[in-house]
Amino acid sequence: MLLKHLHIVCLDVPYPVDYGGVFDLFYKIKALCEEGVKIHLHCYEYGRGQQPALNAYCETVQYYPRDKGWITMLKGIPYMVGSRSNKQLLQNLLANDYPILMEGIHCTYFMHTGQLPKERCFVRLHNVEYQYYNHLSKTCKSPFKSWYYKLESRLLKPYEEALKDKGNFWTVTQRDMEIYNRELGYPSVDYLPLYLPEYQPEFPQSNGHFCLYHGNLSVPENEYAATWLLQEIFSQIEIPFVIAGKNPSPALERLAHQQAHTCIVANPPEREMQELIKKAHINILPSFNNTGIKLKLINALYLGKHCLLNSAGVEGTGLESCCHIANSTEHMRQMVEQLFNMPFQVYQYNDRVALLQRLFDNRRNARQMINWIFNAEPTVPGAHLRKLVA
């Protein structure tokens, strides 16, 4: 049998699996390895360190520093891309003719410049990046960071448009696929669900005693959502509300403790976070950014009870039927009060798990990816989605 070798270029070191952005990266590597692919991993390392655990899944692992200079932005290249343009990486990718999977727009610099052949290039699109950074600019409290996010968004749109004919692309949601196809004109883009850990479904207790918002609180969008919930929802209803996540700001901590029925849990260990998700009666996860998919939603659906979101938090994920949706402040308050007094039923959980397991099947999705890459099956917009639905 002909060996299948694949370069994977990661925007960050994909281990340990301790934040949402690396789940898809790590579990994809694991699934492809288990299907017999010989992986040559290339990681940009800027704080997470070299990780020997990755050697168990990869033939080779190489690490590269990010270039923290801003000069590429003056040339019209987004910083997230220009800072990942290491010349040694290019030499290593050109040393053979193996196909190349690039994790995110972040890793596409040499594809953009034309130094990598189109037929070798495959890109996993994590978000519609220009939209994502535009949303960040609106929710960030720091004037400097807000300016940076806005500038990055302006550079990203023409950059993303220019990539459309230079490879094949896969998004993480149906909505993102439609934007890249219809708005940005990508002829070869399809939808491939996230790769996830092997959850062990377990029906949670039918009643919880608080509502929970969780996430990485150092991300401007998440801090904005937590602040909005405190000020607009739980300042008006006296239902216990807990915020949990990494690195909350002092301002958010002060705000969370202003009311007797609200509090914050800073930097909980993974097991404690899972217990909080399980014990909450409502996992309330509004989003003010409707690109990509939020791993915290999937965690809440597997581990928790009622999930309450706005449309932006779930649109295009295929998970709409599992969630309660409220799009106005008043409706969100009403839904919190209604759901808090509504038991969570076993049939709701079983239906939810069946859908999750159908969508997020690492083995099936790895085989689909292998077929696309090594059998040169063209990616026609929506083709894989139609197979999933069928």
C-alpha positions in Angstrom: 0.0 0.0 0.0 1.3 3.4 -0.9 2.2 5.4 2.2 0.4 8.7 2.7 2.6 11.5 4.0 1.2 14.8 4.9 2.6 18.1 6.1 0.5 19.9 8.7 1.3 23.5 9.6 -0.1 24.7 12.9 -0.6 28.3 14.0 0.3 27.2 17.5 1.6 24.1 19.3 -1.5 21.9 19.4 -0.7 20.3 22.8 -1.7 20.4 25.7 -5.3 20.5 24.7 -6.2 23.3 27.1 -8.0 25.9 25.1 -10.7 25.8 22.4 -8.5 26.7 19.5 -6.3 23.6 19.7 -9.0 20.9 20.1 -9.6 20.6 16.4 -5.9 20.7 15.6 -4.8 18.0 18.1 -7.7 15.5 17.6 -7.4 15.9 13.8 -3.7 14.8 14.1 -4.7 11.9 16.2 -7.5 10.8 13.9 -5.4 11.0 10.8 -2.5 9.1 12.4 -5.0 6.3 13.4 -6.0 6.1 9.7 -2.4 5.5 8.7 -1.3 9.0 7.6 2.4 9.8 8.2 2.3 13.3 9.6 5.1 15.8 9.4 4.1 18.5 11.9 5.3 22.1 11.7 4.3 24.3 14.7 4.8 28.0 15.4 5.9 28.1 19.1 5.5 31.3 21.1 5.1 30.3 24.7 3.7 26.8 24.9 7.0 25.0 24.5 8.0 21.9 22.6 5.7 19.0 23.4 7.2 15.4 23.2 3.7 14.0 23.4 3.2 15.0 19.8 5.9 12.5 18.7 3.5 9.7 19.3 1.3 10.8 16.4 3.8 12.3 14.0 6.8 11.1 11.9 8.5 14.4 12.5 7.8 17.5 14.6 9.5 20.9 13.9 9.1 24.2 15.7 9.5 27.7 14.4 9.5 31.1 16.1 7.0 33.8 15.2 8.4 37.0 13.7 7.0 39.7 16.0 7.9 42.6 13.6 5.1 44.7 12.2 6.8 45.4 8.8 4.5 43.0 6.9 1.4 45.0 7.8 3.0 48.0 6.0 3.1 45.7 2.9 -0.6 44.9 3.3 -0.2 41.5 4.9 -2.2 40.8 8.0 0.0 40.5 11.1 -1.4 37.0 12.0 -0.1 35.8 8.6 3.1 37.8 8.2 4.4 36.8 11.7 4.2 33.2 10.5 6.4 33.4 7.4 9.5 31.6 8.6 11.8 30.8 5.6 13.0 27.5 7.2 9.4 26.3 7.1 9.3 27.0 3.3 12.5 25.1 2.8 11.2 22.1 4.7 7.9 22.1 2.8 9.7 22.2 -0.5 12.0 19.4 0.4 9.5 16.9 -0.9 6.1 16.8 -2.7 3.9 15.8 0.1 0.5 17.6 0.3 0.3 20.4 2.9 -2.6 21.1 5.3 -2.5 24.6 6.7 -4.3 25.2 10.0 -6.0 28.6 9.5 -5.5 31.6 7.3 -2.6 32.3 9.7 -0.4 29.7 8.0 -1.0 30.6 4.4 1.8 33.1 3.7 3.8 31.0 1.3 0.6 29.9 -0.4 -0.3 33.6 -0.9 3.1 34.3 -2.4 2.8 31.4 -4.9 5.9 29.7 -3.5 3.8 26.5 -2.8 2.0 24.8 -5.7 -1.7 25.1 -5.7 -2.3 21.3 -6.0 -0.4 20.7 -2.7 -2.3 23.3 -0.7 -5.2 22.6 1.6 -6.5 25.0 4.3 -8.6 24.5 7.4 -10.6 27.7 7.8 -11.3 28.3 11.5 -13.4 31.5 11.1 -14.2 34.1 8.5 -11.2 35.9 9.8 -11.9 39.4 8.6 -15.4 39.3 10.2 -14.0 37.7 13.4 -11.4 40.5 13.8 -14.0 43.2 13.0 -16.2 41.8 15.9 -13.2 41.8 18.2 -12.6 45.5 17.5 -16.1 46.3 18.6 -16.0 44.3 21.9 -12.4 45.2 23.0 -12.1 47.8 25.8 -8.5 48.7 25.0 -8.3 51.5 22.4 -5.0 50.2 21.1 -6.2 46.6 20.8 -9.4 47.8 19.2 -7.4 49.8 16.6 -5.2 46.7 15.9 -8.2 44.4 15.4 -9.9 46.9 13.1 -6.7 47.3 11.0 -6.2 43.5 10.9 -9.8 43.1 9.7 -9.2 45.6 6.9 -6.1 43.7 5.8 -7.7 40.3 6.1 -10.6 40.8 3.7 -8.6 41.4 0.5 -6.0 38.9 1.7 -8.7 36.2 2.1 -10.3 37.1 -1.3 -6.9 36.7 -3.0 -6.5 33.2 -1.7 -9.6 31.8 -3.3 -8.0 30.2 -6.3 -4.8 29.0 -4.6 -5.9 25.7 -3.0 -8.8 23.8 -1.4 -10.5 24.9 1.8 -12.7 23.4 4.5 -14.7 25.4 7.0 -15.9 24.4 10.5 -19.5 25.6 10.0 -22.1 25.6 7.2 -22.5 29.4 7.5 -18.8 30.0 7.0 -18.8 27.8 4.0 -21.6 29.8 2.4 -19.8 33.1 3.1 -16.5 31.9 1.6 -18.4 30.5 -1.4 -20.9 33.3 -2.1 -19.4 36.4 -0.7 -15.6 35.8 -1.2 -16.0 33.7 -4.4 -14.2 30.5 -3.3 -14.8 27.8 -5.9 -13.3 24.9 -3.8 -14.6 25.1 -0.3 -16.6 22.6 1.8 -17.7 22.0 5.4 -16.0 19.5 7.7 -17.1 19.3 11.3 -14.7 19.8 14.2 -12.5 17.0 15.5 -13.3 16.4 19.2 -12.3 14.2 22.1 -14.2 11.0 22.8 -16.8 12.3 25.1 -18.5 9.7 27.4 -22.2 10.7 27.3 -23.7 10.7 30.8 -27.1 12.1 31.6 -26.7 15.0 34.1 -28.9 15.5 37.1 -32.3 16.7 36.0 -32.1 19.9 38.2 -29.4 22.4 38.7 -29.4 25.4 41.0 -27.6 28.1 39.0 -26.9 29.5 35.5 -23.4 29.4 34.0 -21.4 31.4 31.5 -18.0 29.9 30.8 -15.1 30.7 28.4 -11.6 32.2 28.2 -12.4 35.5 29.8 -9.2 37.1 28.5 -10.8 37.1 25.0 -12.5 40.5 24.5 -15.6 38.9 23.0 -16.1 36.6 26.0 -15.5 39.4 28.6 -18.1 41.5 26.7 -20.6 38.6 26.8 -20.1 38.0 30.5 -20.4 41.8 31.2 -23.6 42.0 29.2 -25.2 39.1 31.0 -24.4 40.7 34.4 -25.6 44.1 33.5 -28.6 43.4 31.2 -29.9 40.0 32.4 -29.0 39.1 35.9 -29.2 42.6 37.3 -33.0 42.3 36.6 -33.6 38.7 37.8 -32.4 37.2 41.0 -31.5 33.8 39.8 -28.0 32.5 40.8 -25.4 33.2 38.1 -21.8 32.0 37.9 -19.1 33.1 35.4 -16.1 30.7 35.1 -13.0 30.9 32.9 -9.4 31.8 32.4 -7.9 35.1 33.4 -10.9 37.4 34.1 -10.0 41.1 34.3 -10.2 42.9 37.7 -13.1 45.0 36.3 -15.1 41.8 35.5 -14.4 40.3 38.9 -15.6 43.5 40.7 -18.7 43.6 38.6 -19.5 39.9 39.2 -19.4 40.4 43.0 -21.5 43.5 43.1 -24.7 41.4 43.4 -25.4 38.8 46.1 -26.6 36.2 43.5 -23.7 36.5 41.0 -20.1 35.4 41.3 -17.0 34.5 39.3 -14.7 31.4 39.4 -11.3 32.4 38.0 -9.1 29.8 36.3 -10.8 26.6 37.4 -9.0 23.4 36.7 -10.5 21.4 33.8 -12.3 18.9 36.1 -13.9 21.7 38.1 -15.0 23.4 34.9 -16.7 20.2 33.8 -18.4 19.9 37.1 -19.7 23.4 36.9 -21.1 22.7 33.4 -22.8 19.5 34.6 -24.3 21.1 37.7 -25.6 24.3 36.0 -29.3 24.1 35.2 -28.8 26.5 32.2 -25.5 27.0 30.3 -26.1 30.5 28.9 -23.7 31.3 26.1 -24.7 34.3 24.0 -22.2 35.3 21.3 -21.5 38.6 19.6 -19.5 37.0 16.9 -21.2 34.6 14.5 -18.2 33.1 12.7 -16.6 29.7 13.4 -18.0 27.4 16.1 -17.6 27.7 19.9 -16.2 24.6 21.5 -17.8 25.8 24.8 -21.2 25.1 23.2 -20.3 21.5 22.4 -18.9 21.0 25.9 -22.2 22.4 27.3 -24.3 20.1 25.0 -22.4 17.0 26.0 -22.0 17.7 29.7 -24.8 20.0 30.6 -28.5 20.5 30.7 -30.4 23.4 29.1 -28.4 25.5 26.6 -29.5 29.1 26.0 -28.0 31.2 23.2 -28.7 33.8 20.7 -28.7 33.0 17.0 -25.1 34.2 16.5 -23.9 31.6 18.9 -25.3 28.6 17.0 -26.2 29.6 13.5 -24.7 27.4 10.8 -23.4 24.8 13.3 -26.1 22.2 12.7 -26.9 22.3 16.4 -29.8 24.7 16.4 -32.3 22.0 17.3 -30.4 21.2 20.6 -30.5 24.8 21.9 -33.0 27.4 23.2 -32.6 30.6 21.3 -33.4 34.2 22.4 -32.3 37.2 20.4 -33.4 40.2 22.5 -32.6 41.2 26.0 -36.2 40.8 27.2 -36.6 37.5 25.5 -33.3 36.2 27.1 -34.5 37.2 30.6 -37.9 35.5 30.0 -36.2 32.3 28.8 -33.8 32.2 31.8 -36.8 32.4 34.1 -38.8 29.8 32.1 -35.9 27.3 31.8 -34.8 27.6 35.4 -38.1 26.1 36.4 -38.2 23.5 33.7 -36.7 20.0 34.4 -34.2 18.7 31.9 -35.5 15.4 30.4 -33.6 12.3 29.4 -35.1 12.2 25.9 -33.7 15.7 25.3 -30.3 14.6 26.2 -30.5 11.4 24.1 -31.6 13.3 21.0 -28.8 15.8 21.5 -26.1 13.1 21.9 -27.3 11.3 18.8 -27.0 14.4 16.7 -23.6 15.3 18.2 -22.2 11.8 17.5 -23.5 11.9 13.9 -21.9 15.3 13.2 -18.6 14.9 15.1 -17.4 11.5 14.0 -13.6 11.8 14.0 -13.0 8.6 12.1 -15.5 9.3 9.3 -14.3 12.9 9.0 -10.6 11.8 8.8 -11.4 9.4 6.0 -13.3 12.1 4.1 -10.3 14.4 4.5 -7.9 11.7 3.3 -10.1 11.1 0.3 -10.1 14.8 -0.5 -6.3 15.2 -0.1 -4.9 12.0 -1.6 -7.6 11.0 -4.1 -7.9 14.6 -5.4 -11.7 14.6 -5.0 -12.8 18.2 -5.8 -14.4 20.1 -3.0 -17.7 21.3 -4.3 -19.5 23.7 -2.0 -22.0 21.8 0.2 -21.1 18.3 -1.1 -20.0 16.9 2.2 -22.9 18.6 4.0 -25.3 16.8 1.7 -23.7 13.5 2.5 -24.0 14.2 6.3 -27.6 15.1 6.0 -28.4 12.0 3.9 
